[in-house]
Amino acid sequence: MSRAAAYLSGVVVVSWAALAVVAAQGAQGSAPTGAGGGDQQTRGKALYTDKCSKCHQESMQGTADYPPLAGDAFWMNWETYNANNLLEQIRTTMPGDAPGSLPRENYVDIAAYILKTNGVTLTADLPTDADGLKKVILKKGAK
């Protein structure tokens, strides 16, 4: 099974205590294999720095005009949603002067970096398709 297919069949749960994502595949509970989200998250960091940090800050703490994208404020807004919800929020509203102007893959990379900043360790790259992203559930506090 390909790394993407294994990932798509998984469910991702964020563990607040361990600050990790556990990806389980089907009833067997095997995690997908692969290099992890490293390259995707690295690309996302570069894109975030270039396209997002001017408003949301390098630290992702936001300002009075722009919401924070990290920490408790992030989890208050995104816990129990899926990665597709996050991606669509970013894609349809950012950058503020040209929403939706980046390639979809760029938005996925940025979302992967935001998740990494919030303590999420991905075992594979985030999928780029909506159906795959909908299977990535964000949950704070799960073990």
N, CA, C and O atoms as a DFTB+ gen file, in Angstrom:
572 C
 N C O
     1  1       0.858      -1.174       0.000
     2  2       0.000       0.000       0.000
     3  2       0.902       1.233       0.000
     4  3       1.874       1.285       0.753
     5  1       0.594       2.214      -0.827
     6  2       1.408       3.421      -0.903
     7  2       1.301       4.226       0.385
     8  3       0.346       4.074       1.148
     9  1       2.272       5.070       0.615
    10  2       2.277       5.920       1.801
    11  2       1.036       6.801       1.821
    12  3       0.425       6.985       2.874
    13  1       0.654       7.352       0.660
    14  2      -0.534       8.220       0.610
    15  2      -1.799       7.423       0.897
    16  3      -2.669       7.882       1.637
    17  1      -1.903       6.231       0.314
    18  2      -3.098       5.417       0.557
    19  2      -3.180       4.998       2.011
    20  3      -4.263       4.988       2.595
    21  1      -2.032       4.647       2.607
    22  2      -2.031       4.281       4.025
    23  2      -2.451       5.465       4.874
    24  3      -3.192       5.311       5.845
    25  1      -1.990       6.617       4.518
    26  2      -2.337       7.806       5.294
    27  2      -3.818       8.146       5.155
    28  3      -4.485       8.502       6.126
    29  1      -4.320       8.026       3.911
    30  2      -5.716       8.356       3.668
    31  2      -6.644       7.450       4.457
    32  3      -7.738       7.870       4.834
    33  1      -6.233       6.223       4.714
    34  2      -7.107       5.313       5.438
    35  2      -6.964       5.492       6.943
    36  3      -7.641       4.806       7.709
    37  1      -6.108       6.386       7.376
    38  2      -5.871       6.570       8.805
    39  2      -6.712       7.670       9.397
    40  3      -7.313       8.471       8.681
    41  1      -6.747       7.698      10.694
    42  2      -7.383       8.769      11.446
    43  2      -6.310       9.372      12.328
    44  3      -5.582       8.654      13.013
    45  1      -6.212      10.689      12.313
    46  2      -5.164      11.338      13.079
    47  2      -5.773      11.981      14.308
    48  3      -6.757      12.714      14.213
    49  1      -5.197      11.712      15.437
    50  2      -5.669      12.258      16.696
    51  2      -4.504      12.946      17.376
    52  3      -3.434      12.356      17.522
    53  1      -4.699      14.177      17.792
    54  2      -3.642      14.916      18.454
    55  2      -3.683      14.632      19.941
    56  3      -4.729      14.768      20.575
    57  1      -2.586      14.249      20.483
    58  2      -2.501      13.973      21.906
    59  2      -1.882      15.179      22.598
    60  3      -0.711      15.496      22.392
    61  1      -2.675      15.837      23.413
    62  2      -2.190      17.016      24.116
    63  2      -1.074      16.634      25.074
    64  3      -0.077      17.349      25.180
    65  1      -1.229      15.519      25.769
    66  2      -0.215      15.090      26.729
    67  2       1.101      14.797      26.034
    68  3       2.159      15.209      26.508
    69  1       1.046      14.098      24.927
    70  2       2.265      13.732      24.215
    71  2       2.556      14.690      23.074
    72  3       3.641      14.672      22.493
    73  1       1.578      15.525      22.761
    74  2       1.674      16.448      21.632
    75  2       2.122      15.713      20.370
    76  3       3.071      16.122      19.700
    77  1       1.422      14.624      20.061
    78  2       1.755      13.837      18.879
    79  2       0.488      13.427      18.168
    80  3      -0.592      13.430      18.758
    81  1       0.614      13.081      16.919
    82  2      -0.511      12.568      16.166
    83  2      -0.330      11.073      16.043
    84  3       0.748      10.591      15.695
    85  1      -1.385      10.347      16.329
    86  2      -1.371       8.905      16.165
    87  2      -2.224       8.598      14.948
    88  3      -3.402       8.955      14.909
    89  1      -1.663       7.961      13.988
    90  2      -2.423       7.600      12.789
    91  2      -2.673       6.106      12.830
    92  3      -1.730       5.317      12.893
    93  1      -3.915       5.720      12.794
    94  2      -4.259       4.302      12.831
    95  2      -4.888       3.914      11.508
    96  3      -5.685       4.666      10.947
    97  1      -4.533       2.743      11.011
    98  2      -5.086       2.278       9.742
    99  2      -6.039       1.131      10.017
   100  3      -5.645       0.069      10.500
   101  1      -7.320       1.376       9.694
   102  2      -8.323       0.337       9.840
   103  2      -8.372      -0.245      11.236
   104  3      -7.974       0.414      12.197
   105  1      -8.857      -1.479      11.362
   106  2      -8.999      -2.140      12.650
   107  2      -7.676      -2.679      13.157
   108  3      -7.543      -2.943      14.352
   109  1      -6.682      -2.853      12.274
   110  2      -5.413      -3.403      12.699
   111  2      -4.617      -2.416      13.548
   112  3      -3.786      -2.838      14.352
   113  1      -4.844      -1.135      13.393
   114  2      -4.149      -0.121      14.178
   115  2      -2.714       0.105      13.744
   116  3      -1.921       0.638      14.520
   117  1      -2.354      -0.283      12.529
   118  2      -0.987      -0.056      12.084
   119  2      -0.843       1.358      11.545
   120  3      -1.722       1.863      10.847
   121  1       0.254       1.975      11.873
   122  2       0.504       3.343      11.437
   123  2       1.082       3.332      10.036
   124  3       1.799       2.398       9.676
   125  1       0.788       4.353       9.230
   126  2       1.355       4.412       7.897
   127  2       2.863       4.595       7.979
   128  3       3.382       5.183       8.928
   129  1       3.545       4.090       6.983
   130  2       4.986       4.233       6.947
   131  2       5.344       5.337       5.974
   132  3       4.515       5.774       5.176
   133  1       6.563       5.775       6.048
   134  2       7.014       6.812       5.140
   135  2       7.924       7.769       5.867
   136  3       8.227       7.592       7.047
   137  1       8.352       8.775       5.155
   138  2       9.326       9.711       5.682
   139  2       8.733      10.674       6.691
   140  3       9.479      11.376       7.373
   141  1       7.428      10.730       6.808
   142  2       6.818      11.716       7.698
   143  2       6.631      13.026       6.975
   144  3       7.001      13.163       5.809
   145  1       6.061      13.980       7.660
   146  2       5.720      15.243       7.028
   147  2       6.844      16.249       6.984
   148  3       6.586      17.443       6.837
   149  1       8.084      15.809       7.107
   150  2       9.216      16.727       7.203
   151  2       9.360      17.697       6.051
   152  3       9.401      18.908       6.266
   153  1       9.437      17.180       4.813
   154  2       9.611      18.059       3.656
   155  2       8.411      18.976       3.482
   156  3       8.561      20.160       3.180
   157  1       7.225      18.423       3.672
   158  2       6.003      19.209       3.536
   159  2       5.987      20.321       4.578
   160  3       5.647      21.461       4.261
   161  1       6.346      20.003       5.803
   162  2       6.364      20.999       6.867
   163  2       7.464      22.033       6.643
   164  3       7.287      23.204       6.976
   165  1       8.598      21.611       6.083
   166  2       9.678      22.555       5.771
   167  2       9.235      23.534       4.689
   168  3       9.470      24.738       4.795
   169  1       8.593      23.011       3.652
   170  2       8.052      23.900       2.605
   171  2       7.003      24.827       3.199
   172  3       6.951      26.012       2.869
   173  1       6.171      24.283       4.076
   174  2       5.131      25.084       4.716
   175  2       5.701      26.219       5.543
   176  3       5.156      27.322       5.556
   177  1       6.797      25.948       6.233
   178  2       7.433      27.001       7.038
   179  2       7.921      28.139       6.138
   180  3       7.713      29.311       6.450
   181  1       8.563      27.797       5.034
   182  2       9.049      28.823       4.104
   183  2       7.880      29.631       3.532
   184  3       7.949      30.856       3.439
   185  1       6.812      28.935       3.152
   186  2       5.635      29.631       2.626
   187  2       4.983      30.495       3.697
   188  3       4.591      31.629       3.420
   189  1       4.861      29.975       4.917
   190  2       4.281      30.737       6.016
   191  2       5.092      32.014       6.257
   192  3       4.534      33.102       6.397
   193  1       6.407      31.860       6.303
   194  2       7.275      33.016       6.536
   195  2       7.072      34.066       5.450
   196  3       7.003      35.261       5.738
   197  1       6.977      33.616       4.201
   198  2       6.829      34.530       3.071
   199  2       5.431      35.133       2.959
   200  3       5.288      36.328       2.702
   201  1       4.404      34.312       3.151
   202  2       3.034      34.742       2.855
   203  2       2.190      35.113       4.073
   204  3       1.219      35.857       3.930
   205  1       2.526      34.621       5.260
   206  2       1.618      34.734       6.406
   207  2       2.181      35.497       7.611
   208  3       1.436      36.135       8.356
   209  1       3.494      35.423       7.792
   210  2       4.073      35.924       9.046
   211  2       3.964      37.441       9.211
   212  3       3.995      37.941      10.335
   213  1       3.838      38.169       8.119
   214  2       3.714      39.618       8.230
   215  2       2.486      39.991       9.069
   216  3       2.530      40.954       9.834
   217  1       1.416      39.250       8.932
   218  2       0.185      39.538       9.672
   219  2       0.041      38.671      10.931
   220  3      -0.303      39.175      12.000
   221  1       0.302      37.378      10.797
   222  2       0.069      36.455      11.919
   223  2       1.285      36.307      12.827
   224  3       1.223      35.606      13.837
   225  1       2.384      36.957      12.477
   226  2       3.636      36.951      13.224
   227  2       4.423      35.659      12.990
   228  3       3.847      34.597      12.751
   229  1       5.729      35.771      13.063
   230  2       6.609      34.611      12.906
   231  2       6.269      33.538      13.936
   232  3       6.328      32.344      13.639
   233  1       5.913      33.964      15.147
   234  2       5.585      33.045      16.249
   235  2       4.178      32.469      16.150
   236  3       3.805      31.613      16.952
   237  1       3.400      32.925      15.185
   238  2       1.997      32.543      14.995
   239  2       1.099      33.024      16.133
   240  3      -0.011      32.517      16.289
   241  1       1.545      33.966      16.910
   242  2       0.751      34.462      18.027
   243  2      -0.280      35.504      17.615
   244  3      -1.114      35.902      18.427
   245  1      -0.232      35.951      16.360
   246  2      -1.222      36.895      15.872
   247  2      -1.059      38.286      16.454
   248  3      -0.088      38.574      17.155
   249  1      -2.025      39.146      16.152
   250  2      -2.040      40.514      16.649
   251  2      -3.493      40.847      17.002
   252  3      -4.370      39.984      16.959
   253  1      -3.725      42.102      17.349
   254  2      -5.100      42.525      17.632
   255  2      -5.989      42.373      16.386
   256  3      -7.199      42.177      16.501
   257  1      -5.380      42.464      15.207
   258  2      -6.139      42.384      13.959
   259  2      -6.138      41.001      13.305
   260  3      -6.999      40.709      12.475
   261  1      -5.181      40.153      13.672
   262  2      -5.036      38.846      13.030
   263  2      -4.984      37.754      14.088
   264  3      -4.223      37.868      15.048
   265  1      -5.778      36.699      13.934
   266  2      -5.870      35.665      14.968
   267  2      -4.586      34.848      15.107
   268  3      -3.841      34.676      14.141
   269  1      -4.338      34.352      16.306
   270  2      -3.196      33.454      16.506
   271  2      -3.463      32.106      15.826
   272  3      -4.605      31.663      15.699
   273  1      -2.383      31.480      15.403
   274  2      -2.482      30.185      14.736
   275  2      -1.774      29.088      15.535
   276  3      -1.512      27.999      15.024
   277  1      -1.474      29.396      16.789
   278  2      -0.767      28.419      17.621
   279  2      -1.268      28.481      19.056
   280  3      -1.792      29.499      19.508
   281  1      -1.094      27.371      19.757
   282  2      -1.409      27.310      21.180
   283  2      -2.889      27.123      21.467
   284  3      -3.651      26.642      20.629
   285  1      -3.273      27.515      22.673
   286  2      -4.656      27.321      23.124
   287  2      -5.678      27.988      22.207
   288  3      -6.758      27.442      21.977
   289  1      -5.341      29.161      21.685
   290  2      -6.280      29.852      20.788
   291  2      -6.540      29.022      19.531
   292  3      -7.668      28.973      19.043
   293  1      -5.508      28.377      19.010
   294  2      -5.683      27.503      17.846
   295  2      -6.628      26.362      18.195
   296  3      -7.570      26.085      17.453
   297  1      -6.376      25.692      19.334
   298  2      -7.192      24.544      19.715
   299  2      -8.623      24.937      20.054
   300  3      -9.541      24.153      19.811
   301  1      -8.841      26.118      20.602
   302  2     -10.212      26.556      20.879
   303  2     -11.014      26.648      19.578
   304  3     -12.217      26.390      19.567
   305  1     -10.353      27.010      18.501
   306  2     -11.025      27.149      17.214
   307  2     -11.071      25.870      16.394
   308  3     -11.999      25.688      15.607
   309  1     -10.093      24.975      16.553
   310  2      -9.945      23.883      15.603
   311  2     -10.084      22.481      16.179
   312  3     -10.136      21.518      15.414
   313  1     -10.147      22.332      17.488
   314  2     -10.260      20.990      18.043
   315  2     -11.539      20.329      17.547
   316  3     -12.604      20.947      17.539
   317  1     -11.433      19.108      17.145
   318  2     -12.485      18.238      16.619
   319  2     -12.843      18.515      15.159
   320  3     -13.649      17.783      14.584
   321  1     -12.284      19.521      14.561
   322  2     -12.472      19.718      13.125
   323  2     -11.497      18.802      12.391
   324  3     -10.710      18.093      13.019
   325  1     -11.553      18.820      11.073
   326  2     -10.594      18.021      10.318
   327  2      -9.656      18.944       9.535
   328  3      -9.883      20.149       9.432
   329  1      -8.605      18.345       8.992
   330  2      -7.605      19.131       8.274
   331  2      -8.185      19.814       7.042
   332  3      -7.686      20.861       6.629
   333  1      -9.228      19.243       6.448
   334  2      -9.848      19.907       5.304
   335  2     -10.540      21.204       5.720
   336  3     -10.504      22.191       4.984
   337  1     -11.172      21.205       6.902
   338  2     -11.779      22.448       7.402
   339  2     -10.708      23.531       7.541
   340  3     -10.909      24.673       7.126
   341  1      -9.571      23.160       8.128
   342  2      -8.469      24.112       8.301
   343  2      -7.962      24.589       6.953
   344  3      -7.787      25.789       6.738
   345  1      -7.725      23.652       6.048
   346  2      -7.224      24.011       4.725
   347  2      -8.177      24.958       4.005
   348  3      -7.743      25.961       3.437
   349  1      -9.463      24.651       4.023
   350  2     -10.434      25.495       3.318
   351  2     -10.535      26.886       3.933
   352  3     -10.720      27.868       3.214
   353  1     -10.416      26.980       5.246
   354  2     -10.418      28.301       5.892
   355  2      -9.225      29.118       5.406
   356  3      -9.360      30.296       5.077
   357  1      -8.065      28.484       5.366
   358  2      -6.859      29.184       4.907
   359  2      -6.990      29.532       3.423
   360  3      -6.736      30.667       3.021
   361  1      -7.388      28.547       2.615
   362  2      -7.447      28.732       1.162
   363  2      -8.448      29.805       0.743
   364  3      -8.189      30.565      -0.190
   365  1      -9.576      29.869       1.417
   366  2     -10.616      30.808       0.977
   367  2     -10.478      32.202       1.572
   368  3     -11.219      33.110       1.196
   369  1      -9.543      32.383       2.490
   370  2      -9.398      33.702       3.117
   371  2      -7.990      34.284       3.027
   372  3      -7.792      35.457       3.340
   373  1      -7.018      33.492       2.609
   374  2      -5.634      33.940       2.632
   375  2      -4.967      33.745       1.273
   376  3      -5.344      32.859       0.506
   377  1      -3.980      34.574       0.988
   378  2      -3.633      35.799       1.699
   379  2      -4.754      36.822       1.594
   380  3      -5.541      36.811       0.648
   381  1      -4.810      37.685       2.562
   382  2      -5.913      38.638       2.676
   383  2      -6.153      39.472       1.437
   384  3      -7.290      39.843       1.143
   385  1      -5.080      39.773       0.702
   386  2      -5.234      40.611      -0.483
   387  2      -5.481      39.797      -1.761
   388  3      -5.714      40.366      -2.827
   389  1      -5.429      38.450      -1.647
   390  2      -5.656      37.611      -2.827
   391  2      -6.026      36.182      -2.401
   392  3      -5.283      35.242      -2.682
   393  1      -7.169      36.017      -1.726
   394  2      -7.559      34.677      -1.264
   395  2      -7.597      33.663      -2.405
   396  3      -8.054      33.958      -3.509
   397  1      -7.107      32.463      -2.109
   398  2      -7.137      31.386      -3.088
   399  2      -6.124      31.498      -4.203
   400  3      -6.184      30.730      -5.164
   401  1      -5.191      32.433      -4.105
   402  2      -4.263      32.686      -5.203
   403  2      -3.076      31.720      -5.254
   404  3      -2.355      31.685      -6.251
   405  1      -2.870      30.949      -4.211
   406  2      -1.749      30.011      -4.190
   407  2      -2.207      28.647      -4.715
   408  3      -3.396      28.330      -4.671
   409  1      -1.269      27.847      -5.208
   410  2      -1.636      26.479      -5.582
   411  2      -2.102      25.702      -4.346
   412  3      -1.618      25.944      -3.240
   413  1      -3.029      24.781      -4.533
   414  2      -3.575      23.993      -3.426
   415  2      -2.464      23.346      -2.595
   416  3      -2.542      23.329      -1.367
   417  1      -1.441      22.820      -3.251
   418  2      -0.344      22.165      -2.543
   419  2       0.342      23.127      -1.569
   420  3       0.788      22.711      -0.499
   421  1       0.428      24.402      -1.931
   422  2       1.022      25.399      -1.032
   423  2       0.185      25.552       0.233
   424  3       0.727      25.640       1.334
   425  1      -1.118      25.583       0.074
   426  2      -1.999      25.688       1.239
   427  2      -1.882      24.450       2.136
   428  3      -1.905      24.562       3.361
   429  1      -1.758      23.281       1.523
   430  2      -1.589      22.051       2.310
   431  2      -0.271      22.108       3.071
   432  3      -0.218      21.734       4.243
   433  1       0.797      22.572       2.420
   434  2       2.095      22.694       3.097
   435  2       2.005      23.652       4.277
   436  3       2.555      23.372       5.342
   437  1       1.323      24.771       4.104
   438  2       1.156      25.743       5.189
   439  2       0.362      25.119       6.332
   440  3       0.713      25.295       7.498
   441  1      -0.702      24.394       6.007
   442  2      -1.491      23.718       7.050
   443  2      -0.632      22.711       7.807
   444  3      -0.740      22.607       9.028
   445  1       0.224      21.964       7.095
   446  2       1.119      20.996       7.747
   447  2       2.054      21.715       8.712
   448  3       2.308      21.222       9.811
   449  1       2.563      22.866       8.316
   450  2       3.448      23.626       9.199
   451  2       2.689      24.161      10.418
   452  3       3.217      24.132      11.530
   453  1       1.486      24.639      10.227
   454  2       0.677      25.106      11.362
   455  2       0.431      23.957      12.335
   456  3       0.510      24.147      13.548
   457  1       0.139      22.781      11.820
   458  2      -0.067      21.624      12.689
   459  2       1.220      21.269      13.431
   460  3       1.188      20.960      14.623
   461  1       2.340      21.314      12.734
   462  2       3.628      21.034      13.388
   463  2       3.880      22.023      14.522
   464  3       4.314      21.631      15.605
   465  1       3.613      23.291      14.279
   466  2       3.815      24.318      15.291
   467  2       2.934      24.076      16.512
   468  3       3.278      24.484      17.621
   469  1       1.814      23.420      16.309
   470  2       0.897      23.108      17.401
   471  2       1.157      21.726      18.005
   472  3       0.298      21.160      18.681
   473  1       2.345      21.199      17.753
   474  2       2.762      19.957      18.379
   475  2       2.372      18.697      17.661
   476  3       2.518      17.607      18.214
   477  1       1.882      18.807      16.447
   478  2       1.449      17.636      15.698
   479  2       2.652      17.037      14.963
   480  3       3.331      17.726      14.201
   481  1       2.903      15.765      15.198
   482  2       3.937      15.042      14.474
   483  2       3.240      14.152      13.469
   484  3       2.581      13.182      13.842
   485  1       3.380      14.473      12.208
   486  2       2.736      13.693      11.155
   487  2       3.601      12.493      10.796
   488  3       4.822      12.616      10.697
   489  1       2.986      11.349      10.604
   490  2       3.711      10.151      10.208
   491  2       3.843      10.038       8.701
   492  3       4.572       9.180       8.204
   493  1       3.152      10.890       7.973
   494  2       3.225      10.968       6.511
   495  2       2.757      12.360       6.113
   496  3       2.167      13.079       6.920
   497  1       3.021      12.734       4.874
   498  2       2.534      14.027       4.397
   499  2       1.015      14.074       4.465
   500  3       0.337      13.059       4.313
   501  1       0.499      15.274       4.697
   502  2      -0.944      15.453       4.583
   503  2      -1.339      15.208       3.135
   504  3      -0.618      15.615       2.224
   505  1      -2.469      14.553       2.907
   506  2      -2.936      14.400       1.526
   507  2      -3.364      15.755       0.977
   508  3      -3.644      16.677       1.744
   509  1      -3.415      15.878      -0.320
   510  2      -3.821      17.155      -0.917
   511  2      -5.290      17.176      -1.313
   512  3      -5.836      18.243      -1.597
   513  1      -5.938      16.018      -1.338
   514  2      -7.343      15.974      -1.750
   515  2      -8.266      16.146      -0.545
   516  3      -7.911      15.803       0.582
   517  1      -9.450      16.681      -0.806
   518  2     -10.414      16.982       0.262
   519  2     -10.831      15.730       1.026
   520  3     -10.919      15.760       2.254
   521  1     -11.088      14.634       0.320
   522  2     -11.529      13.414       1.006
   523  2     -10.468      12.909       1.972
   524  3     -10.785      12.505       3.090
   525  1      -9.214      12.930       1.547
   526  2      -8.130      12.497       2.420
   527  2      -7.962      13.408       3.622
   528  3      -7.753      12.934       4.738
   529  1      -8.052      14.724       3.400
   530  2      -7.914      15.684       4.495
   531  2      -9.058      15.581       5.497
   532  3      -8.868      15.848       6.683
   533  1     -10.231      15.198       5.034
   534  2     -11.378      15.057       5.934
   535  2     -11.167      13.923       6.931
   536  3     -11.801      13.910       7.986
   537  1     -10.303      12.988       6.623
   538  2     -10.024      11.868       7.521
   539  2      -9.014      12.229       8.603
   540  3      -8.796      11.450       9.531
   541  1      -8.405      13.386       8.494
   542  2      -7.421      13.832       9.480
   543  2      -8.164      14.678      10.515
   544  3      -8.409      15.865      10.299
   545  1      -8.518      14.058      11.634
   546  2      -9.311      14.707      12.672
   547  2      -8.390      15.303      13.718
   548  3      -7.474      14.637      14.201
   549  1      -8.632      16.557      14.066
   550  2      -7.820      17.232      15.065
   551  2      -8.512      17.112      16.421
   552  3      -9.663      17.522      16.570
   553  1      -7.828      16.562      17.391
   554  2      -8.413      16.388      18.707
   555  2      -7.365      16.629      19.774
   556  3      -6.373      15.906      19.854
   557  1      -7.578      17.611      20.567
   558  2      -6.685      17.936      21.671
   559  2      -7.048      17.070      22.874
   560  3      -8.226      16.883      23.179
   561  1      -6.045      16.552      23.546
   562  2      -6.263      15.837      24.789
   563  2      -6.466      14.352      24.670
   564  3      -6.638      13.681      25.687
   565  1      -6.453      13.804      23.463
   566  2      -6.630      12.357      23.311
   567  2      -5.326      11.649      23.618
   568  3      -4.245      12.190      23.388
   569  1      -5.433      10.446      24.133
   570  2      -4.221       9.648      24.386
   571  2      -4.180       8.473      23.464
   572  3      -3.241       7.679      23.517
